């Protein structure tokens, strides 16, 4: 039963982390190229997508702390990062039309195989 709880927590932290990345990317896509540092900072402070991304990072961080309280960091961190990378590749291709290349697919499969090996 505990293993199911950890799987759910790992999935939640990976999903919230990937969503945070997408929100930050979406927010920064709206920035005017060649902006000054001051106008960039003001843009960031006013951008709701960046704020939502930061909130999602906060949620992901809190869930990750719950995971760290129970699992070894050498086990949990690679799993979370591998799952997050894979989810981010899929989500970004669907939601913001980034290319999901054969190399990304092969790389994601290799990461997932590595996660399985680490977990054993």
N, C-alpha and C positions, 0 to 999 in steps of 0.2 A: 504494500500500500504506500509506503514511503517513496518508493521509486516513481510512482505515478505523480506524486506531489512534486518531486524534483523535476520531472519531465515537464509538467505544467508550468512551473516557475521558470525553467529555462526557456520554454516556448514564449512565455509572456515577456521576459526580458529581451529576448531576441526580436520579437515583433515590435515592441515599443521602441527599441533601439533603431530598427530599420525604418519605422515610421518617422522617428525623429530626424533621421538622415534625409529622408525624402522631403519633409517639411522645410528643413534648412535649405536644401537645394532649391526647392520651389521658391522660397522667399528670396534667395540670393539671385535667382534668375531674373528677378525684377529690377535689379540694381542697374543704374546707368553706367555704361563703361567709362573708364577713365575719370571716375569721380574723385574728388579730393578726399583725404582721410576724414575730415570733419563731416562732410556730407555723407560719406559711407557710414560713419558711426551713427549719425542722426537717422539715416535710412534703417539701419539695423534696429535701433531702439524703437522705431515706429512700426516695424513690420510685424504684423500679427502671425504670419507663418513662422517666422524665426522664433517668436515667443512660444508658439505652440510646440515647435521642435524642442526648445529648451525644457518645456514642461514635460514632454514625452521622455527626454533624456533623464529628467529628475525621477520620473516614475520608474524608468528602466534601472536607474541607479539604486533606488530603494529595493526593488525586487532582487537585484544582484546582491545587495548586502544580505538579504534573507538567505540567498543561496550560499554565500560565503560562510554564513554562520553554521552551515551543516555539511558542506562538501569541501573537498580539497581544492584550492585555487588552481593547482596544476592539472586538475581534471575539469573543473567547471569552466574556467576561462577559455581554453581552446574550443570546447564544445559550443559555448555561447557565441564566440567570434565566428566559428565556422558556420553555424546555423544562421547567424545574422548576415554574413556575407552572401550566403546562398539566397536567403529571403530578399535581401536588398537587390541582388541581381535580377531576380524574378519580378519584384515589385517595380523596380525602376524601368524595366522593359515594358511592363503593362501600363504603368501610370504616367511616366514622363517620356516614353518613347526612346529610351536609351537602347543601344544595340545589345542584344543577347547573343554574343558570338559563340562559335563552336569552342573557342579557347576558354571562355567563361564557363560554359557548360561542363567541359572536361575538367577544368580546375575545380569547379564546385563538386563534381563527383569525387575527385581525388581528396578534397577536403573532407567530404562526408565519409569516405573510406577511412581516412586518418582518424576521424572522430570515433568511428567504430573500433578501430584498433586501440586507441587510447582508453576507451571505455571498458575494454575487456579486462 
